[in-house]
Amino acid sequence: MPQSQISGEARLNGETIVEQLIRNMDLGRFEMAYTVLLPCVFDVYLHPEDHARLAGIFDLIGEDAKRALANRVAKLNTARTVLGLKRPGRRKKEYRIANQDWVVEFFPDMVGTVPLGDIEIHSELNVTAQPGFRGTKTTLMDREPSVTATRPPEARQTQKLGYKVLAEIRYEDDTGPQVYRVMQNQIRAGRGGADVPMDLALYSNDEVSREHLIIRRDAATGQFYVMDKSTNGTWLDGKRLKKDVEAPLAAKAEIGLGEVLKLMFEVAR
């Protein structure tokens, strides 16, 4: 498939990301005698602004991508037929992946090589990359892949085993209603920026600080805490928090950022 071009004014969207993941998988085939292994571990690098804009829906993009990738493998394994009959000739190889599931992770490009609106995908054939079993690197625009950062193998192993949703945060910013699923013990929330990447990137005016607050979970007890890091203040259930001082979060809580945005926090059951 030829590399596609995108206008500098075009905004990267989920459909384009999924299409490029499928393209990367097709290009990264590893042929064996009876089997064709396909990449199933994908590191997706985005310009920091694209990463911040899409950060709240990466899990949804990932779910959609996994369905599309599985559908592509199913089509590749469909026997070629002529008028409904199997075509004679060489035995058709089986297309498969080495893992039980796909791993799709999203990262901001912090070395300044992925342009706005572009995407760079690094893939592997297994969670633990091994010599001789390599995936491939592709970009959306016609340029050589250049990001060198990689995700530690132990992090991929954690994702392979499956993240547990610890809590949900519902909110509505300038992009509309959103849901952020908390799957780690600490998240930083705010407007973010090229040099200040956020786990939960919020699209709002500058009343929301670039790093506005931190939500932390005590792994031993499961208790969540929130800490204000902002200029214009953070409110917990209507009470303003002291800056840089943690406050415990109830199972359900309303967190106000300045006077412009509210996060509806709820611990997963």
N, C-alpha and C positions, 0 to 999 in steps of 0.2 A: 504494500500500500504506500503511495507516495506521501511524503511529509506535507502536511497542510500548512497554510499560511493564515494568519489572523490579523485583523486590523488593529493598530495600536489603540484605537478607541473602543474596541470590543472588550466586554467583560467576560472573564473566564467563568464558565458555569459548570454545573455538575454533569450535564450531558456530555460536554466536551471532555471532561476528566475521564468519564467512563469509557468513551470511545478510544481515548489514547491508552488506557489500561489494556483494552482488548487488542489494540494494535501492537503494544509492547509484548503482550503474551504471544501473539502470532509470530512476531519476529524472533522471539527467544526460544524457539523450539529446539529440543535436544533429541536427535534421532537415535534410536537403538534398533535392534533387529526386529523386535515385535511390538515395540512401544515407542511412543513419542511423548517425552516429558515436556510439560509446559511450565513456565514460570508461575509461581503462586505466592511469592513474597515480593511486595512492591513498596518501595520508598518513593513517595511523591513529593517533589520539591516545588514550592511556589514562591513567587515574589512575596516579600513580607506583607505588602498591602493586600494582595489576594488572599494570603494565608489568614490575616486578621479578619478580613471580610467574611470568609467562609468558615472560620474556626468553630462557630456554634453548630454547624451541621455536618461536620466531617463524619460523624458516626452514621448519619443517614446516607451520605454519599457512599460511604464504605459498604453499607448494606445493599444499596442499589447496584454497586459495582460487582459485588460477589454474585448476585443473581445473574447479572449480564455475563460475567465470566463463565459461570456454570452453564448457562444456556449456550454459549459459544462452544464449550467442550462437548456438550450433548450433540450439537449440530455436526461437529467434526467427526463424531463417532457414529453418525447415522450412515448406514450402509448405502453406497452409491447404487442406484438402480436404473434399469432401462425398462420403461413401461411396467414398473412395479416389480420387476425381477432383479435379483442381485446380478451385478455385472461380473462376468468371469474374469480371471486374471490373477494377479498377485494378491496374496492375502492382505487385507486392509489392517494397518497397524492401529492399535488402541491408543487414543489420546487420554492422558491422565496427568494428575499432579502428584507430587511426592508427599504432600501434607494431607491431613484430614480436612483442612479448611484453608481458605485464602487469608492472607495477612496483607492489609492495606493500611499504611501509615502515612501521615501528612506532616511535612516539615517546612518551616520558613527557610528560604535560601539566605543564609547570613553572610555569604561570601560575595554577594553582589553580581552573580553571573546569570540568574534567571530573570529575563525582562518581565515587566508587568504584562499580564495577559498570556504569558507563556507557561509551560509546565515541563518539568523534567522528571522522568521516571527511571529509577534504577530497580532492576528486578533480579531475583535469584530463584533457583529451582527448588530450594529447600530452606527451612528456617535457619539451619547452620550451613553456610556456604562451604562447599568443598571443592578442592582443585579438580578441574575436569567437568564439573557440573555447575556451569555459570549461566546466569540469565543475560540480560542485555540492558542497554541504556538508550532511551529515546527522548526526543523533544518534540514539542508541537511545531515550533518554527524551525526553519531550515538552518540549524546551527549544531555545532558539536557539543555533546553533553560535557559539562565542565564542573559540576558540583562534586566535591570529593568527600564530604562528610558522610558517615554511615551510622546506622543505628546499632548500638551494642547488641551482640547475639542474645544476651540474657533478656534484653527488653523484648525482642521478637518472641522468645520462648514464652514470656509472660503473656503476650497477646495471643499466641497460638493456643494456650490453655484456656483463654477466654477471660475477659475483664468482667467484673461484677459491677453493676450499676449501684452506686452507693447512695446517690441522691439525685434529685432533679431540680433544675432552676428554670422557672418559666418567667419570661419577660417580654416586653415589646419595646424595641428601639426604633431607629429610623428606617430599618429594613423590614419592620413588621413583627408579628408575633413569633417568638422563638422558644425552643426548648433545648437546654444544655444538660446532658447527662454526666454527672460527676462519677468518674471511674478511677480517680487517683486521690491520694491523701492530702494534696494541696493544689489549689488553683488560684491563679492571679487573675483578677478581673479589672478591666478598664478599657480606655480607647486604644491603648497600645500605640505602636509606631514601628518604624523600620529598626530602631535600636532598642525598642522596648516591647518584645513579643509577649502577648498575653495568652493564657489558656482559654479565657473567656473574653473575646474581643467584642466590645460594645460600640455600636454606631450611634453617636449622640454628639451634642455640642460640647464645648470645652468646660462646661460645668462638671462633666465627668472627667476625672483626671486620667492621664495616660495609664498610670497604675493607681487604681482607686481603692481596691481592697484585696485582702487575702482571706480565703476560706480554707481552714485546715481541719483535718480529721485526725484524731488520736487513734492510731492503729490498734492500740491495746484495749481501749474502752469503746471505740466507735463514736465517741462524742465529737461533734463538730464545733468549731469556733470561727469567729469572724474578726478581722482586724482592719481598722480604717487606716489607709495610707494616703488619703486624698487631701486636696486643698479646700474643697467646699463641703466636706463632711459626709458621713455615713450614718444612717438611722436604722436602728433595729427595733421593729415593732413600735415605731413612733418615738423612740428615745435615741438622742444623738450619742454616738460612741466617742470615747476618748481616743485620740489618735495614737496609733502604735500600741494599743492595749487590747488584748484578746477578750472577747465576750462570748460566752457559750450560746450556741444556737439550739432552739427547741426543735422538735421533730418537724414542726411547720413554723415558718417565720417569714416576715416581710422585711426586706432589706432595701432601704431607700438610698439612692445615690444622688446627693445634692437635692434639688427639687424637680428633677427632670425624668428620673427613671427608677423603677422599682423591680426588684428581683423577688420572686415568690419561691422560697426555698422549701423543699420537702424531702425528708429522709426516705429512702426506698424501703419498702416493706419486704 
